[in-house]
Amino acid sequence: MCLLCSEFATRVHWSEHVPAPAGADTSRVEPGHEGVGLRLRQRYRRLDIVNRLLRPLGLVVYDWNGTKYVVDDRKGNVALVDDLGGIWGVVETRLGRRLDPLDPEWLESLAMRPATVGPVTAPQR
């Protein structure tokens, strides 16, 4: 299998496994498999939460083909990561410091921003 094809035929990270109806296989990402829609809906919901956390820091994350995430600083720097855990390493690299989830300034900026609704899409370049 070539490298590009392997990007599309990958297994789902453990953090994205969801309870599924009896017999549904949500660990497969190929279209047409039962359970994929549920997994993607929950993936986009997690993506909304991540973006609400990262917008005050000037970063945005969007989905790439339901299998990867793209972290974008909106200055032309993007990084492709495999899972939610990979996002945080890229964020800290972009910020040039460790991300403190209890940072009072960050928490205050989160409290002041209303929650947004809807998926974040890739910017048109």
Backbone bond lengths (Angstrom), bond angles and torsions (degrees), N, CA, C in turn:
res aa  C-N    CA-C-N  psi(-1)  N-CA   C-N-CA  omega(-1)  CA-C   N-CA-C  phi
1 M - - - 1.450 - - 1.534 107.58 -
2 C 1.323 116.08 137.16 1.461 119.21 -179.88 1.534 110.05 -77.72
3 L 1.323 116.22 166.37 1.460 121.78 -177.12 1.525 111.55 -60.97
4 L 1.323 117.81 -43.41 1.462 120.50 -178.56 1.530 110.47 -63.50
5 C 1.313 117.15 -45.49 1.467 119.81 179.19 1.528 111.45 -62.12
6 S 1.326 116.55 -36.78 1.465 118.89 -179.28 1.517 111.61 -65.81
7 E 1.330 117.26 -26.23 1.457 120.18 177.02 1.529 111.15 -67.84
8 F 1.315 116.86 -30.91 1.458 120.96 -178.79 1.527 112.59 -87.52
9 A 1.317 118.03 -26.53 1.465 122.28 -176.53 1.522 109.51 -107.97
10 T 1.287 117.05 58.16 1.455 121.86 -177.15 1.525 110.20 -105.75
11 R 1.299 116.26 162.58 1.461 121.37 176.12 1.522 108.58 -86.05
12 V 1.296 115.65 160.33 1.457 122.08 -178.16 1.527 109.41 -84.80
13 H 1.329 116.46 136.58 1.463 122.72 177.34 1.527 109.59 -62.77
14 W 1.316 117.19 149.55 1.470 121.03 -176.90 1.520 112.52 -57.08
15 S 1.341 118.24 -30.94 1.464 120.80 -177.74 1.523 112.22 -71.56
16 E 1.328 117.50 -11.05 1.460 120.08 -178.37 1.525 113.24 -108.92
17 H 1.325 117.18 4.33 1.462 118.61 175.15 1.511 108.33 -70.40
18 V 1.309 116.27 137.57 1.458 121.12 -178.06 1.528 109.08 -127.00
19 P 1.332 115.87 151.62 1.465 117.49 172.65 1.525 108.35 -61.52
20 A 1.290 116.72 136.55 1.462 120.41 -176.31 1.516 110.28 -128.20
21 P 1.320 115.88 159.80 1.465 119.05 174.29 1.529 109.90 -57.01
22 A 1.288 116.17 155.47 1.467 120.92 -178.30 1.526 111.03 -51.61
23 G 1.315 115.01 127.00 1.457 120.16 176.70 1.513 115.25 88.60
24 A 1.319 118.84 -11.41 1.463 120.92 -179.15 1.522 109.59 -80.07
25 D 1.313 116.08 138.77 1.467 121.98 179.77 1.524 108.77 -107.67
26 T 1.343 117.89 100.78 1.467 121.33 -179.15 1.516 111.73 -90.29
27 S 1.322 117.93 2.52 1.457 119.72 179.82 1.529 111.61 -85.70
28 R 1.309 117.54 -7.36 1.462 121.44 179.57 1.518 108.42 -98.88
29 V 1.322 116.64 142.02 1.463 120.10 -177.76 1.517 112.98 -106.15
30 E 1.319 117.73 -3.42 1.450 119.81 -177.90 1.525 110.14 -70.59
31 P 1.332 117.07 139.56 1.465 120.08 178.13 1.522 110.64 -58.15
32 G 1.307 115.88 149.03 1.451 120.65 177.07 1.515 114.28 95.89
33 H 1.315 118.12 -12.41 1.457 120.22 178.43 1.519 109.29 -87.00
34 E 1.330 115.69 134.39 1.452 120.25 178.38 1.521 109.62 -60.61
35 G 1.291 117.59 143.95 1.458 121.73 179.66 1.515 113.42 94.30
36 V 1.322 118.20 -16.46 1.466 120.48 -178.99 1.524 110.52 -64.47
37 G 1.321 117.42 -41.50 1.469 120.45 -179.20 1.517 111.83 -60.98
38 L 1.325 117.09 -42.71 1.466 121.12 178.41 1.520 110.57 -63.51
39 R 1.336 116.44 -44.91 1.464 120.37 179.48 1.526 111.02 -61.19
40 L 1.327 117.21 -41.94 1.471 120.13 -179.19 1.524 111.69 -69.21
41 R 1.331 117.44 -39.22 1.476 119.00 177.77 1.522 110.40 -61.01
42 Q 1.322 116.56 -43.34 1.456 119.42 179.27 1.520 111.21 -70.10
43 R 1.322 118.05 -32.85 1.466 122.03 176.26 1.535 109.84 -62.54
44 Y 1.340 116.81 -45.15 1.469 120.11 -179.86 1.525 111.36 -67.52
45 R 1.306 117.18 -32.87 1.477 119.58 176.07 1.527 110.11 -64.83
46 R 1.338 117.53 -44.81 1.469 120.43 176.19 1.524 110.56 -61.70
47 L 1.322 116.67 -38.17 1.458 121.15 179.17 1.530 110.89 -63.56
48 D 1.318 117.84 -39.18 1.470 121.01 175.52 1.531 111.02 -59.71
49 I 1.324 116.47 -42.41 1.467 120.76 -179.86 1.525 110.44 -66.15
50 V 1.323 117.19 -45.62 1.464 121.02 179.00 1.528 110.28 -59.03
51 N 1.323 117.24 -43.74 1.466 119.61 -179.32 1.520 112.50 -67.84
52 R 1.316 117.66 -33.15 1.462 119.41 175.40 1.527 110.02 -63.06
53 L 1.324 116.99 -35.50 1.459 121.51 178.59 1.529 112.63 -73.78
54 L 1.325 116.99 -34.67 1.463 120.22 -172.24 1.526 114.98 -93.66
55 R 1.323 118.38 -19.31 1.471 119.59 -178.97 1.524 112.82 -57.11
56 P 1.330 119.95 -42.55 1.473 118.45 178.53 1.528 112.94 -61.93
57 L 1.309 117.22 -18.49 1.468 121.60 179.96 1.526 111.62 -94.00
58 G 1.340 116.69 1.82 1.458 120.86 178.80 1.519 114.25 80.70
59 L 1.317 117.23 20.51 1.461 121.48 -178.57 1.523 110.22 -121.41
60 V 1.305 115.57 154.09 1.461 121.37 176.30 1.525 107.67 -140.57
61 V 1.327 115.16 147.22 1.464 121.40 178.46 1.518 107.11 -123.31
62 Y 1.319 115.89 135.40 1.452 118.98 174.50 1.521 110.40 -133.26
63 D 1.306 114.11 163.07 1.444 121.98 -175.95 1.524 110.63 -79.22
64 W 1.326 115.21 145.22 1.456 120.71 172.65 1.514 107.96 -124.14
65 N 1.321 115.80 100.81 1.455 123.22 174.16 1.530 114.92 61.49
66 G 1.321 117.17 22.29 1.463 119.59 178.28 1.513 114.48 71.38
67 T 1.343 117.82 7.85 1.459 120.28 -177.28 1.518 113.53 -126.83
68 K 1.302 118.45 -20.34 1.469 123.32 -177.42 1.522 108.61 -135.73
69 Y 1.329 115.06 169.27 1.459 121.63 173.11 1.519 108.45 -121.79
70 V 1.322 116.77 146.49 1.454 122.44 175.27 1.518 107.34 -113.68
71 V 1.329 116.42 122.48 1.466 122.22 176.73 1.519 106.22 -98.12
72 D 1.328 116.45 124.62 1.462 122.61 -173.47 1.524 109.27 -126.87
73 D 1.340 116.62 130.43 1.467 119.26 176.97 1.526 111.99 -95.42
74 R 1.331 117.00 5.98 1.470 124.57 179.26 1.527 112.58 61.20
75 K 1.324 115.72 21.44 1.461 121.63 175.25 1.523 109.49 -122.69
76 G 1.321 116.05 11.17 1.446 120.84 -179.62 1.517 114.59 100.27
77 N 1.328 117.51 -4.63 1.467 121.37 178.43 1.520 108.86 -96.93
78 V 1.324 116.11 117.82 1.455 121.14 177.93 1.518 108.99 -128.15
79 A 1.319 115.35 153.19 1.460 121.05 176.64 1.519 108.11 -138.71
80 L 1.311 116.25 137.25 1.451 122.91 177.72 1.521 108.31 -97.27
81 V 1.338 116.58 125.07 1.464 120.78 179.98 1.525 109.62 -126.18
82 D 1.325 115.16 156.10 1.462 120.90 -175.26 1.519 114.61 -80.67
83 D 1.336 117.61 -33.20 1.458 119.41 -171.21 1.525 110.58 -153.18
84 L 1.321 116.05 178.43 1.465 121.01 -178.57 1.518 112.58 -58.63
85 G 1.313 117.45 -38.46 1.458 121.19 179.59 1.520 112.25 -61.18
86 G 1.315 117.48 -35.38 1.453 121.70 179.96 1.518 113.73 -69.39
87 I 1.323 116.32 -24.46 1.473 120.60 -179.19 1.519 110.44 -61.63
88 W 1.325 117.53 -43.19 1.463 120.67 -171.62 1.521 112.63 -68.11
89 G 1.323 117.61 -34.93 1.460 120.28 176.04 1.521 111.60 -63.55
90 V 1.332 116.13 -41.26 1.463 120.70 178.45 1.529 110.16 -66.75
91 V 1.322 116.81 -41.68 1.470 120.58 178.73 1.525 110.29 -58.66
92 E 1.318 117.35 -46.78 1.463 120.39 -179.65 1.526 111.47 -64.71
93 T 1.316 117.37 -35.72 1.471 120.21 176.38 1.523 110.08 -64.99
94 R 1.322 117.64 -44.67 1.474 121.31 179.87 1.529 111.67 -64.18
95 L 1.340 116.23 -38.28 1.465 120.22 -179.18 1.525 111.91 -77.57
96 G 1.323 116.43 -23.41 1.462 120.28 -177.40 1.517 113.14 75.82
97 R 1.332 115.89 19.58 1.470 120.91 179.44 1.526 108.44 -158.77
98 R 1.327 114.99 166.09 1.468 119.58 175.04 1.514 109.01 -71.75
99 L 1.293 115.89 144.21 1.455 121.72 178.94 1.522 108.94 -89.17
100 D 1.316 116.21 117.78 1.461 121.66 -179.40 1.528 108.90 -98.59
101 P 1.335 118.61 112.43 1.462 119.96 -178.22 1.529 113.44 -66.89
102 L 1.319 117.76 -11.60 1.462 120.86 178.77 1.528 112.42 -107.68
103 D 1.311 117.87 13.58 1.459 122.17 177.77 1.535 108.98 -60.06
104 P 1.342 118.47 118.71 1.464 121.21 -176.13 1.526 113.66 -58.71
105 E 1.341 117.62 -38.13 1.470 119.63 179.85 1.524 111.00 -66.38
106 W 1.317 116.75 -41.30 1.464 120.33 179.20 1.525 110.61 -66.00
107 L 1.331 117.03 -43.89 1.467 120.46 178.64 1.524 111.32 -62.88
108 E 1.317 116.93 -38.11 1.467 120.35 178.39 1.527 110.56 -65.78
109 S 1.336 117.28 -41.66 1.468 119.77 179.48 1.528 110.56 -65.71
110 L 1.317 117.41 -32.82 1.461 120.39 177.02 1.524 110.97 -68.93
111 A 1.318 116.38 -39.25 1.461 120.57 -178.99 1.527 111.87 -67.49
112 M 1.315 116.92 -28.94 1.462 121.19 -177.19 1.520 113.33 -83.45
113 R 1.321 118.12 -17.63 1.466 121.55 -177.45 1.526 110.04 -94.79
114 P 1.320 117.30 131.42 1.466 118.66 175.50 1.525 109.90 -71.69
115 A 1.308 114.91 152.08 1.468 119.69 177.14 1.516 108.63 -66.73
116 T 1.318 116.96 140.71 1.452 120.97 177.30 1.516 108.73 -100.87
117 V 1.296 114.81 156.14 1.454 120.42 -179.57 1.516 108.35 -120.08
118 G 1.317 116.24 138.77 1.456 120.35 175.99 1.510 112.00 109.13
119 P 1.316 115.53 156.32 1.453 120.65 -177.65 1.518 112.81 -74.00
120 V 1.301 115.36 151.86 1.462 121.58 172.75 1.512 106.37 -91.09
121 T 1.300 116.41 130.16 1.465 119.97 179.72 1.511 109.67 -108.43
122 A 1.294 115.31 160.86 1.454 120.69 178.98 1.521 109.55 -62.67
123 P 1.346 117.47 139.90 1.460 119.93 179.40 1.531 110.65 -68.19
124 Q 1.313 115.50 148.00 1.454 120.66 174.98 1.514 108.67 -80.83
125 R 1.304 117.10 123.14 1.470 121.18 -178.73 1.500 109.87 -112.48
